[in-house]
Amino acid sequence: MVNSAAPTTIRLHRKARMLEVAWADGTRFELPCEYLRVFSPSAELRGHGLPEPMLIGGKRDVNVVRIDPVGRYAVKLVFDDGHDTGIYSWDVLRELGAGQARLWARYLERLAEHGMSRDSEVVKLSALVKTWTPPA
């Protein structure tokens, strides 16, 4: 990670469910709240050493209700579904913005693989860990 400078703009557009983030170098991203929620950097979703975040569906209509500063390096996003443990550093926000098309396409692919929906609150156990095998 690069240890990016703080953004010059972090603006929540509630009706559009979009977080606008911009930096002094001209980099600017519009990040949907659903995207930020399903790619939360929290341990709850990232686990310890998982190759991809835990797959969750049913977040199409999720919104951010509060943005809390975390020191001078990040923000904590509080979502209306109760999720509030993701710390979005400036580097994480840049990475999510830069990789948005690729990450989102992979997320939609994974949802389809598991028969899950952006609208359904159902989580299938097969989506939790692909390589788990029961003990002998």
SVG drawing of the C-alpha trace seen along z (x, -y; Angstrom):
<svg xmlns="http://www.w3.org/2000/svg" viewBox="-35 -19 39 59">
<polyline fill="none" stroke="black" stroke-width="0.4" points="0.0,0.0 1.1,-3.5 -0.1,-5.5 -2.1,-7.9 -2.8,-11.5 -6.2,-12.2 -9.0,-12.8 -10.0,-16.4 -13.7,-15.4 -15.7,-12.6 -19.4,-13.3 -22.3,-10.9 -25.2,-11.2 -27.9,-9.4 -30.6,-9.4 -28.2,-7.9 -26.6,-5.6 -23.2,-6.8 -20.0,-7.9 -18.0,-10.4 -14.3,-10.5 -11.8,-12.8 -8.1,-13.7 -6.0,-16.7 -4.2,-14.9 -7.6,-14.7 -8.4,-11.1 -12.1,-10.9 -14.5,-7.9 -18.2,-7.4 -18.5,-4.3 -22.0,-2.7 -22.9,-2.0 -23.7,1.6 -20.2,2.0 -18.5,0.5 -20.6,2.8 -19.8,6.1 -16.1,5.2 -15.8,3.9 -12.3,4.3 -13.6,5.6 -12.3,8.9 -15.9,10.1 -15.8,10.2 -12.1,10.4 -11.4,13.2 -7.8,14.3 -6.1,15.2 -9.3,15.7 -8.5,15.2 -11.7,13.3 -14.0,11.6 -16.9,13.6 -19.8,13.5 -22.9,11.6 -26.0,10.8 -29.1,8.8 -27.3,5.5 -28.7,3.7 -30.5,1.1 -28.0,0.7 -27.0,-2.9 -24.4,-4.6 -25.9,-6.4 -22.8,-7.9 -19.1,-8.5 -16.8,-8.6 -13.2,-9.8 -10.5,-7.4 -7.4,-9.4 -5.9,-11.1 -5.8,-7.9 -9.3,-6.5 -13.0,-6.7 -15.4,-4.2 -18.6,-3.7 -21.7,-2.9 -24.3,-1.2 -28.1,-1.0 -28.0,2.8 -25.9,2.4 -22.5,3.1 -20.0,0.7 -16.7,2.5 -15.0,1.7 -12.2,-0.9 -11.7,-2.4 -8.2,-3.8 -7.3,-6.3 -5.4,-3.4 -8.4,-1.1 -10.7,-3.7 -8.3,-4.3 -7.9,-0.5 -11.7,0.0 -12.1,-2.9 -9.3,-1.8 -10.5,1.8 -14.2,1.2 -15.1,2.6 -13.0,5.8 -14.1,6.4 -17.8,5.8 -17.7,8.1 -16.2,10.9 -18.7,10.2 -21.6,10.6 -20.0,13.8 -19.7,15.2 -23.3,14.4 -24.4,16.3 -22.1,19.3 -23.9,19.6 -27.4,18.9 -27.5,15.7 -29.1,12.4 -28.3,8.7 -31.9,8.6 -32.1,11.7 -31.0,11.7 -30.4,15.5 -26.8,16.5 -25.9,20.0 -23.3,21.9 -21.5,22.8 -20.7,19.1 -18.8,18.9 -15.7,21.0 -15.1,22.8 -12.3,25.1 -13.7,26.2 -13.9,30.0 -15.5,31.7 -13.2,33.3 -12.7,37.1"/>
</svg>
